[in-house]
Amino acid sequence: MKLIKTYSAAALCSLLFTANSYAQSSVAAPKPYGAVPNKNQYAWQQMEYYMFIHFGPNTFTDKEWGHGDEDPKVFNPKKLDARQWARTAKNAGMKAIIITAKHHDGFCLWPSKFSTHTVRESAWKDGKGDVLKELSAACKEYGLKFGVYLSPWDRNHPEYGTPKYNDVFANTLNEVLSNYGSVFEQWFDGANGGDKKQAYDWPKFYNVVRKNQPQAVIFSDIGPDIRWMGNERGVAGETNWSTLNTDGFGVGAEAPESKVLNTGDENGKYWIPAEVDVSIRPGWFYSANTDNQVKTLDQLESIYNTSVGRNSNLLLNVPVNRDGLIHPTDSTRLMEFKKYLDAAYKTDLAKGRKVTVSNIRGKDKKFNGQNLTDGNNETYWTTDDQVKSAVITIDLGKETELNRIVLQEFIKLGQRVKSFSVEYLEGSEFKTLDTQTTIGRKRILVFPTVKTSKIRVNILDANACPVLSSVQLYKAPDL
């Protein structure tokens, strides 16, 4: 015998209310717009800031580009301490180190089986040393990710300029990528010069990376995972799309124009975000002549704002000196920079503050404006599909001094915003602070200190309904 459950009128009303609430909270999220990051690219974009180290025979010859005919015994860093490099990077707030495992001169910082121009032939540790082994271990000890740069150009190897060289370079890559633990980024450039030219087999090289380090992102002028920003000054475009059209282009001389790499392509076919590479000194390799030319704190802060603050990652080169150590001037400046960033972004003045928005997707609270100030970048505010402009107002509750605003799109669903403006309330009217174009993963606006109780962000135009994960406000100290 089956029992039939009955409900009171009150219980039925409660069930109906619950059902209606569930229906209201089941509004579909926006569909991804255009190209979007894969999981490796997304993880890479969260890293923001890490160290480049140029080191090799050039360090001892005062050259930027060696000729490959240098006596390998010139390489003899008698105090080399990879733990000092890693400790410096960690204390500076960096997330990783990328090392020049092989530069254009062909010298290998490990005892490669595919070259006779390596640390094995050097005077360092009587030929028994391995820089990659020491650095990968140091990165692991200090919780840093490890990356490698191998130039395909080789001014020493006898096979360079012949069809055989592509196999040599692929074997060299395989050797590095299979012997030194996890690699987060494989850094390439398209250097191809000197008396010989080589037709590089990039698909072969990429396959070696994918096979050995499937989690690694590959950098070159045009990706395939991350792209060059088009200059070495540390300046990304004020407009910077994470998408790029690469069909018909190549690495090196066949890459798009620098101005295209600097801005990306709106509605580009592929998600290929930008990395900004710049050196803390005038050159990439250490020279005692530049000990008094290390970038100032002002310069580093400006570079941070035009790289991380313009939808890019910052790869800051800190060259190792002839002793095999980061010079005290460089490390001191890095610590000053870290102290400044910590102070500038210590207190988010918008966190938890009341947010009013002009549209909420389906009027569903899971997409509401409070997601912008909850401190969680995995939640977001968004609008109905047809709404491509909107207004966000943050009420600070009282007059507050501020000079930085940080905006972030929820890039898992693509990059959408084409233009926006920021206003602050002065007296009874809003005044414009800035008008800009793209946002992307992170956009930092810097302006003279204002005192206000309300900030208004106007999304002026977007390619699809805007999806923002965060709006943060800060008062950075004067430099």
C-alpha positions as CSV (number, residue, x, y, z in Angstrom):
1,M,0.0,0.0,0.0
2,K,1.4,3.4,-1.0
3,L,1.2,6.4,1.2
4,I,0.3,9.7,-0.4
5,K,2.1,12.6,1.3
6,T,-0.1,15.7,1.7
7,Y,1.1,19.3,2.3
8,S,-0.5,22.2,4.1
9,A,-1.2,25.4,2.2
10,A,1.7,27.1,4.0
11,A,4.0,24.3,3.0
12,L,2.9,24.5,-0.6
13,C,3.5,28.2,-0.7
14,S,7.0,27.6,0.7
15,L,7.7,25.0,-2.0
16,L,6.5,27.3,-4.7
17,F,8.7,30.2,-3.3
18,T,11.7,27.9,-3.3
19,A,11.0,26.8,-6.9
20,N,10.6,30.4,-8.0
21,S,13.8,31.4,-6.2
22,Y,15.7,28.5,-7.9
23,A,14.3,29.5,-11.3
24,Q,15.5,33.1,-10.7
25,S,19.0,31.9,-9.7
26,S,19.4,29.7,-12.7
27,V,19.9,32.4,-15.2
28,A,22.5,31.2,-17.7
29,A,26.0,32.7,-17.5
30,P,27.1,34.6,-20.7
31,K,28.5,32.4,-23.4
32,P,32.3,32.8,-24.0
33,Y,33.0,35.6,-26.5
34,G,35.6,35.0,-29.2
35,A,38.9,33.3,-28.3
36,V,39.5,32.5,-24.6
37,P,42.5,31.3,-22.6
38,N,43.3,27.7,-22.1
39,K,44.1,26.5,-18.5
40,N,47.8,27.0,-19.0
41,Q,47.5,30.5,-20.4
42,Y,45.0,31.4,-17.6
43,A,47.4,30.2,-14.9
44,W,50.3,32.1,-16.6
45,Q,48.3,35.3,-16.7
46,Q,47.9,35.2,-12.9
47,M,51.6,35.2,-12.4
48,E,52.1,38.8,-13.5
49,Y,55.8,39.4,-12.6
50,Y,58.9,37.2,-12.8
51,M,62.6,37.3,-13.4
52,F,64.7,36.9,-16.5
53,I,68.4,36.1,-16.1
54,H,70.9,36.6,-18.9
55,F,74.1,34.8,-18.1
56,G,76.9,33.2,-20.1
57,P,80.3,34.0,-21.8
58,N,78.9,37.5,-22.7
59,T,79.0,38.2,-19.0
60,F,82.8,37.8,-19.1
61,T,83.4,39.5,-22.4
62,D,81.2,42.6,-22.1
63,K,79.2,41.6,-25.2
64,E,75.5,41.5,-25.8
65,W,75.7,39.1,-28.7
66,G,78.7,36.7,-28.6
67,H,80.2,35.4,-31.8
68,G,80.4,31.7,-30.7
69,D,84.2,31.7,-31.1
70,E,84.8,32.6,-27.5
71,D,87.0,30.3,-25.4
72,P,84.6,28.4,-23.2
73,K,87.1,28.6,-20.4
74,V,86.3,32.3,-20.1
75,F,83.1,31.2,-18.2
76,N,84.2,30.9,-14.6
77,P,81.8,32.3,-12.0
78,K,83.7,31.4,-8.9
79,K,81.0,32.3,-6.4
80,L,77.9,31.2,-8.4
81,D,75.0,30.8,-6.1
82,A,71.6,30.0,-7.7
83,R,70.0,30.0,-4.3
84,Q,70.9,33.7,-4.0
85,W,69.1,34.3,-7.4
86,A,66.0,32.5,-6.3
87,R,66.0,34.1,-2.8
88,T,66.3,37.5,-4.4
89,A,63.4,36.8,-6.8
90,K,61.2,35.4,-4.0
91,N,61.9,38.4,-1.7
92,A,61.2,40.7,-4.6
93,G,57.7,39.2,-5.1
94,M,58.5,37.5,-8.3
95,K,56.8,34.2,-9.2
96,A,59.5,32.5,-11.4
97,I,62.9,32.7,-13.1
98,I,63.6,32.2,-16.8
99,I,67.3,31.5,-17.6
100,T,69.2,31.9,-20.9
101,A,70.1,28.2,-21.1
102,K,71.6,28.9,-24.6
103,H,72.0,32.3,-26.2
104,H,73.0,33.1,-29.8
105,D,76.6,32.2,-29.2
106,G,75.6,28.6,-28.7
107,F,77.1,28.2,-25.2
108,C,75.1,25.8,-23.1
109,L,74.7,26.4,-19.4
110,W,74.5,22.6,-19.0
111,P,76.8,19.8,-20.2
112,S,74.9,19.1,-23.4
113,K,75.6,15.9,-25.4
114,F,74.8,17.9,-28.6
115,S,77.5,20.6,-28.3
116,T,81.1,21.0,-27.5
117,H,80.6,24.6,-26.4
118,T,79.2,24.1,-22.9
119,V,79.9,24.4,-19.1
120,R,81.7,21.0,-19.5
121,E,84.4,22.8,-21.5
122,S,84.6,25.8,-19.2
123,A,86.9,26.5,-16.3
124,W,83.9,26.6,-13.9
125,K,84.0,23.7,-11.4
126,D,86.6,22.0,-13.6
127,G,83.9,21.3,-16.2
128,K,81.7,19.4,-13.7
129,G,79.0,22.1,-13.2
130,D,75.5,22.5,-14.4
131,V,73.8,25.8,-14.0
132,L,70.3,24.5,-15.0
133,K,70.5,21.8,-12.3
134,E,71.4,24.3,-9.6
135,L,68.8,26.8,-10.6
136,S,65.9,24.4,-11.0
137,A,66.7,23.0,-7.5
138,A,66.9,26.5,-6.1
139,C,63.6,27.5,-7.7
140,K,62.0,24.4,-6.2
141,E,63.4,25.2,-2.8
142,Y,62.0,28.8,-2.9
143,G,58.6,27.9,-4.4
144,L,59.3,29.5,-7.7
145,K,58.5,28.3,-11.2
146,F,61.4,27.5,-13.6
147,G,61.6,28.5,-17.2
148,V,64.2,28.3,-20.0
149,Y,65.2,30.4,-23.0
150,L,67.0,28.5,-25.8
151,S,67.9,30.6,-28.8
152,P,67.5,28.7,-32.0
153,W,70.4,30.7,-33.5
154,D,73.8,29.1,-32.8
155,R,76.9,30.9,-33.9
156,N,79.1,28.0,-32.7
157,H,77.5,24.7,-33.9
158,P,79.0,23.4,-37.2
159,E,75.6,22.1,-38.4
160,Y,73.9,25.5,-38.1
161,G,72.6,26.6,-41.5
162,T,72.1,23.0,-42.7
163,P,68.9,20.9,-42.7
164,K,70.6,18.7,-40.0
165,Y,70.6,21.6,-37.5
166,N,66.8,21.4,-36.8
167,D,67.3,17.9,-35.5
168,V,70.2,19.1,-33.4
169,F,68.2,21.9,-31.9
170,A,65.2,19.6,-31.3
171,N,67.5,17.1,-29.5
172,T,68.9,20.0,-27.5
173,L,65.5,21.1,-26.5
174,N,64.5,17.6,-25.6
175,E,67.6,17.2,-23.4
176,V,66.7,20.4,-21.4
177,L,63.0,19.8,-21.1
178,S,63.3,16.2,-19.9
179,N,66.0,16.6,-17.3
180,Y,65.3,19.6,-15.1
181,G,61.8,19.1,-13.7
182,S,58.7,21.1,-14.5
183,V,59.1,24.1,-16.9
184,F,56.4,26.8,-16.8
185,E,57.5,28.7,-19.9
186,Q,59.6,27.9,-23.0
187,W,61.0,31.2,-24.3
188,F,62.0,31.5,-28.0
189,D,63.0,34.3,-30.2
190,G,63.4,34.3,-34.0
191,A,67.1,35.4,-34.0
192,N,68.6,34.2,-37.3
193,G,71.6,36.2,-38.4
194,G,75.3,36.2,-39.0
195,D,76.9,34.6,-42.1
196,K,74.4,31.7,-42.1
197,K,70.6,31.5,-42.2
198,Q,68.6,28.6,-40.9
199,A,65.1,27.7,-42.0
200,Y,63.7,26.8,-38.5
201,D,61.3,23.9,-38.2
202,W,59.0,25.6,-35.6
203,P,56.4,22.8,-35.6
204,K,59.1,20.3,-34.7
205,F,60.4,22.5,-31.9
206,Y,56.9,23.1,-30.5
207,N,56.1,19.3,-30.5
208,V,59.2,18.7,-28.3
209,V,57.9,21.2,-25.8
210,R,54.3,19.8,-25.8
211,K,55.6,16.3,-25.4
212,N,57.9,17.0,-22.5
213,Q,56.2,19.9,-20.8
214,P,52.5,19.9,-21.7
215,Q,51.7,22.5,-19.0
216,A,54.3,25.0,-20.3
217,V,53.4,28.1,-22.3
218,I,55.4,28.8,-25.4
219,F,56.6,32.4,-26.0
220,S,57.8,33.9,-29.3
221,D,56.9,37.0,-31.4
222,I,53.6,35.4,-32.2
223,G,53.1,32.7,-29.6
224,P,51.6,30.1,-30.0
225,D,50.7,30.7,-26.4
226,I,52.1,34.2,-25.5
227,R,53.5,36.9,-27.6
228,W,56.2,39.6,-27.6
229,M,55.0,43.1,-26.8
230,G,57.0,44.6,-29.7
231,N,59.5,46.6,-27.8
232,E,62.1,46.2,-25.0
233,R,61.2,49.4,-23.1
234,G,58.5,47.8,-20.9
235,V,55.6,49.6,-22.5
236,A,52.5,47.8,-23.7
237,G,49.9,49.5,-25.8
238,E,47.2,51.6,-24.0
239,T,44.9,49.5,-26.1
240,N,46.0,45.9,-25.6
241,W,43.9,42.9,-26.8
242,S,44.9,39.4,-25.7
243,T,43.8,38.2,-29.1
244,L,46.0,38.1,-32.3
245,N,45.7,37.0,-35.9
246,T,48.8,34.9,-36.7
247,D,47.7,33.1,-39.9
248,G,50.2,33.8,-42.6
249,F,52.8,35.2,-40.2
250,G,56.0,33.6,-38.7
251,V,58.5,34.0,-35.9
252,G,61.2,36.6,-36.4
253,A,61.3,38.6,-39.6
254,E,57.9,37.1,-40.6
255,A,56.2,38.5,-37.5
256,P,53.5,41.2,-37.7
257,E,54.6,44.8,-37.2
258,S,55.6,45.9,-33.7
259,K,52.6,48.2,-33.5
260,V,50.3,45.2,-34.0
261,L,52.1,43.1,-31.4
262,N,51.9,46.1,-29.1
263,T,48.1,46.3,-29.3
264,G,47.0,42.8,-30.4
265,D,44.0,42.4,-32.7
266,E,40.5,43.2,-31.7
267,N,38.5,40.0,-32.3
268,G,41.7,38.2,-33.2
269,K,41.4,34.5,-34.0
270,Y,43.7,33.2,-31.3
271,W,44.1,34.0,-27.6
272,I,47.8,35.0,-27.4
273,P,48.3,37.5,-24.5
274,A,51.4,39.7,-24.2
275,E,54.5,39.4,-22.2
276,V,56.7,42.5,-21.6
277,D,60.4,41.9,-21.4
278,V,62.7,44.6,-20.2
279,S,66.1,44.8,-18.4
280,I,66.8,46.5,-15.1
281,R,70.0,47.7,-16.8
282,P,70.7,49.2,-20.2
283,G,71.9,45.9,-21.5
284,W,70.7,42.3,-21.1
285,F,74.0,40.9,-19.9
286,Y,75.9,42.2,-16.8
287,S,78.5,44.9,-17.3
288,A,80.4,46.7,-14.6
289,N,80.0,49.8,-16.7
290,T,76.3,49.9,-16.0
291,D,76.5,49.5,-12.2
292,N,75.4,53.1,-11.9
293,Q,72.6,52.8,-14.5
294,V,70.2,50.4,-12.8
295,K,66.6,51.6,-13.3
296,T,65.3,53.9,-10.6
297,L,62.2,53.2,-8.5
298,D,60.3,55.7,-10.6
299,Q,61.2,53.9,-13.8
300,L,60.3,50.5,-12.4
301,E,56.9,51.7,-11.1
302,S,56.2,53.2,-14.5
303,I,57.1,49.9,-16.2
304,Y,54.8,48.0,-13.9
305,N,51.9,50.3,-14.8
306,T,52.6,50.0,-18.5
307,S,53.0,46.2,-18.4
308,V,51.0,44.5,-15.6
309,G,48.8,47.6,-15.6
310,R,48.0,47.1,-19.3
311,N,46.9,43.5,-19.6
312,S,50.4,42.0,-19.8
313,N,52.9,40.0,-17.7
314,L,56.2,41.6,-16.7
315,L,59.5,39.7,-17.3
316,L,62.2,41.8,-15.7
317,N,65.8,40.9,-16.6
318,V,68.2,41.0,-13.7
319,P,71.6,39.9,-15.1
320,V,74.1,37.9,-13.0
321,N,77.6,39.3,-12.6
322,R,81.0,37.7,-13.1
323,D,81.0,36.2,-9.6
324,G,77.8,34.4,-10.4
325,L,75.7,36.6,-8.2
326,I,73.0,39.3,-8.5
327,H,74.7,42.6,-7.9
328,P,73.8,44.4,-4.6
329,T,72.6,47.5,-6.5
330,D,70.1,45.4,-8.5
331,S,68.9,43.4,-5.5
332,T,68.5,46.6,-3.4
333,R,66.4,48.3,-6.1
334,L,64.2,45.2,-6.3
335,M,63.6,45.2,-2.6
336,E,62.7,48.9,-2.7
337,F,60.3,48.2,-5.6
338,K,58.7,45.3,-3.6
339,K,58.3,47.6,-0.6
340,Y,56.6,50.2,-2.7
341,L,54.2,47.8,-4.4
342,D,53.2,46.3,-1.0
343,A,52.5,49.8,0.3
344,A,50.6,50.9,-2.9
345,Y,48.3,47.9,-3.0
346,K,48.0,47.1,0.7
347,T,44.5,48.3,1.3
348,D,41.7,48.0,-1.3
349,L,39.5,51.0,-0.4
350,A,36.6,49.5,-2.4
351,K,36.5,46.1,-0.8
352,G,33.1,45.4,0.7
353,R,31.7,48.8,-0.2
354,K,28.2,49.2,-1.7
355,V,28.0,48.9,-5.4
356,T,25.2,50.1,-7.6
357,V,25.0,49.0,-11.2
358,S,22.7,50.0,-14.1
359,N,21.9,46.4,-15.2
360,I,22.2,42.9,-13.7
361,R,22.0,39.9,-15.8
362,G,18.5,38.5,-15.4
363,K,18.2,40.5,-12.2
364,D,20.0,37.6,-10.6
365,K,22.0,38.3,-7.5
366,K,24.7,35.8,-8.4
367,F,25.7,38.3,-11.2
368,N,25.3,41.5,-9.1
369,G,27.6,44.4,-8.5
370,Q,28.8,43.3,-5.1
371,N,30.9,40.7,-6.8
372,L,33.1,43.5,-8.0
373,T,34.2,44.3,-4.4
374,D,34.1,40.9,-2.7
375,G,37.9,40.2,-3.2
376,N,37.2,37.1,-5.2
377,N,38.3,37.2,-8.9
378,E,36.3,34.0,-9.7
379,T,33.0,35.9,-9.1
380,Y,31.8,38.5,-11.5
381,W,29.2,41.1,-12.4
382,T,27.6,41.0,-15.9
383,T,24.6,42.3,-17.8
384,D,21.9,41.0,-20.1
385,D,23.2,39.9,-23.5
386,Q,21.9,42.9,-25.3
387,V,23.4,45.4,-22.9
388,K,26.9,46.5,-24.0
389,S,27.2,49.7,-22.0
390,A,26.6,50.1,-18.3
391,V,27.4,52.2,-15.2
392,I,29.0,51.0,-12.0
393,T,28.9,53.3,-8.9
394,I,31.0,52.5,-5.8
395,D,29.9,54.3,-2.6
396,L,32.9,54.7,-0.3
397,G,30.7,55.9,2.6
398,K,32.9,58.9,3.3
399,E,35.4,61.2,1.7
400,T,38.4,59.1,0.8
401,E,41.8,59.9,-0.8
402,L,42.8,57.6,-3.7
403,N,45.0,57.7,-6.8
404,R,44.8,54.2,-8.3
405,I,42.0,52.2,-9.8
406,V,42.4,48.5,-10.8
407,L,39.8,46.9,-13.1
408,Q,39.7,43.2,-14.2
409,E,37.6,41.4,-16.7
410,F,36.6,37.8,-16.2
411,I,38.8,36.6,-19.0
412,K,37.7,33.0,-18.9
413,L,34.7,34.3,-20.9
414,G,36.9,36.4,-23.3
415,Q,38.0,40.0,-23.5
416,R,35.1,42.3,-24.3
417,V,35.4,45.9,-23.2
418,K,36.3,48.4,-26.0
419,S,36.1,51.6,-24.0
420,F,35.4,52.9,-20.6
421,S,35.7,56.0,-18.4
422,V,36.2,56.7,-14.7
423,E,34.6,59.6,-12.8
424,Y,34.8,60.8,-9.2
425,L,32.2,62.8,-7.2
426,E,33.3,66.3,-6.4
427,G,30.6,68.2,-4.5
428,S,27.4,67.4,-6.3
429,E,28.7,66.5,-9.7
430,F,30.9,63.7,-11.2
431,K,34.1,64.7,-12.9
432,T,36.1,62.6,-15.4
433,L,39.4,61.1,-14.1
434,D,40.3,59.1,-17.3
435,T,38.9,57.6,-20.5
436,Q,40.5,54.5,-21.9
437,T,40.0,51.6,-24.2
438,T,40.7,48.0,-23.2
439,I,40.8,46.3,-19.8
440,G,41.6,42.6,-20.1
441,R,43.0,40.6,-17.3
442,K,44.1,43.7,-15.4
443,R,44.1,47.5,-16.1
444,I,45.7,50.0,-13.7
445,L,44.9,53.7,-14.0
446,V,47.2,56.1,-12.2
447,F,46.1,59.7,-11.5
448,P,46.8,62.6,-9.1
449,T,45.2,62.0,-5.6
450,V,41.6,63.0,-5.4
451,K,39.3,63.0,-2.4
452,T,35.8,61.6,-3.0
453,S,33.0,59.5,-1.6
454,K,32.0,57.9,-4.9
455,I,33.6,56.5,-7.9
456,R,31.8,55.8,-11.1
457,V,33.0,53.4,-13.9
458,N,31.2,53.8,-17.2
459,I,31.5,50.9,-19.7
460,L,31.1,52.9,-22.8
461,D,31.2,50.1,-25.4
462,A,31.9,46.4,-25.5
463,N,31.9,43.7,-28.2
464,A,29.5,41.6,-26.0
465,C,27.9,42.1,-22.6
466,P,30.7,43.2,-20.2
467,V,31.9,40.7,-17.6
468,L,34.0,42.2,-14.8
469,S,35.4,40.4,-11.8
470,S,36.9,43.3,-9.9
471,V,37.1,47.0,-9.3
472,Q,39.7,48.0,-6.7
473,L,40.7,51.4,-5.4
474,Y,44.0,52.4,-3.7
475,K,45.9,55.3,-2.3
476,A,49.6,54.7,-3.2
477,P,52.3,56.6,-1.4
478,D,54.3,59.2,-3.2
479,L,57.6,58.0,-4.6
